Amino acid sequence: MQTNKTIHIAVIGGGIVGATVAANLALKGFNVSLIEQDTVGGNGATKFSGALFRLHDPDHEITKLTRRSIELMQESHIGKIFKKTLNQTGIIYAAELNQKNIELVQASIRDYSDSLYPLEIISSEQAFKLTNGCYSKNNNRIILFEPKGGFGHIRNAASNLAQVVRDTGNLVLENTKVHEVKSENSKAIVRLAHSTIEADYIILAVGAWTKTLANKLPVNAKSIPLANIRTPYSTNMPIIDTESGTHIVPLHEYYYQAGSKIRNAAEIPENIEYNDNIIKSDISERLLKSNFKHEPSHILSIIKGYDSYTPDERPILDFIDKENRCFAATGFCGIGYKVALAVSEIITSNLFSTELPAAFLKKKSQVFSYPRFTH
């Protein structure tokens, strides 16, 4: 009879999702190998991410995942480790003032706002004061304030979680490229450059490199360009402005990171096309539309970020082989940090029987399934 320690799970990908999954499994007593082609936390989307953390999302299923991650920060060992990397500065979410957005925000408040994680609609005047004058009083938006949201030290989080894997007596292999994964004879096989690793299960969490190991999945790499900017205003919290399509994340006093909506796609990150001048112009225009005080000369550097995207912008969390040995966790579309804890719970629940209700697992399996793209 197998015990947890005799069940070997190979987690491929040392970004925030892979590291969280590996650490969660390791703390539950499983034999885990975390394999990363670069360094844990130093590659892929995790390398570039500003790690915004907010509960509300226009996609209610993503909101549910985030809420579960918030609960796990209180309930689980891995969640408490994760929470130490979250700066709960508060976060401002501003969207076009229309009936649909008002109803979406009100639904999040109705369903999820409580003492654990309060949500509040505020005025532009209040947003101006909360952000030390960075948010404009003249913007006409629906504005949601999440006082316990913020942004995370995502690379520290991945590194700390990898250390949990090591500290529990498990293997972390960095600078190790995986060339192939397959399942045969009720085993999962990981082929490296000069050898193979045999496991009971594989968790495929390679993000923007998904096509290299699972070409059949409808997942592409897409650009998420960012810029480091010097500004005359100093804000203490992130601001998301969906009407203009940008956001800012504080880096230091008078410095922040801003986002672009340019999404160039390719099968792998190395083939994504970037144009610094176009990115710089796009970010500058979006910031001006947001009424943040900014001049193009304030841009210090362009960051060529990216992540994995599915056609419906929901992740795939599902087995992708007939033997149910290879489980894909990919297509996070820039939200990996805020849902990583909930994703790790879903993966553990799918691999092994847990206390989670069968109805919950069935619903999640349908929402984030691989077959939703094959029918």
Disulfide bonds with the S-S distance in Angstrom:
none
